[in-house]
Amino acid sequence: MEKNRKKARAWLKSSTLTEYKAITTEAKLTPRQQDILDKIIISDYSQQKLAMEYHEDVSCIKRALRQIYDKVYLVLSSNFIVI
C-alpha cells in the first residue's frame, strides 16, 4: 500500500490546482483532512510543523496523511488516471 500512497502524493504534487481540487473534492476529504493536505502539498509544511499547529503528536498527522493518500489513490485509480 505504501507504493500507492507515494503515487498519490506524487500525482498531487505534480497536478494543476484545478486537478488537485477536483480529485480532493471527489475523494470526499473531511475539512481537517483537506486542511492537512493543503498545508503539506500546497504550503509545503513539514509534518512536525503541522503537529505543533494542531497540538498533536506527529504520529497522528502521519496517520491522517495515510488515510488521505489512500482516499486520493482510490479516486485516481477509479478514474483510470495513470499514475
C-alpha positions, 0 to 999 in steps of 0.5 A: 500500500505504501507504493500507492500512497507515494503515487498519490502524493506524487500525482498531487504534487505534480497536478494543476490546482484545478486537478488537485481540487477536483480529485480532493473534492471527489475523494470526499476529504473531511475539512481537517483532512483537506486542511492537512493536505493543503498545508503539506502539498500546497504550503509545503509544511513539514509534518512536525510543523503541522503537529505543533499547529494542531497540538498533536503528536506527529504520529497522528498527522502521519496517520491522517496523511495515510488515510488521505493518500489512500482516499486520493489513490482510490479516486485516481485509480477509479478514474483510470488516471495513470499514475 
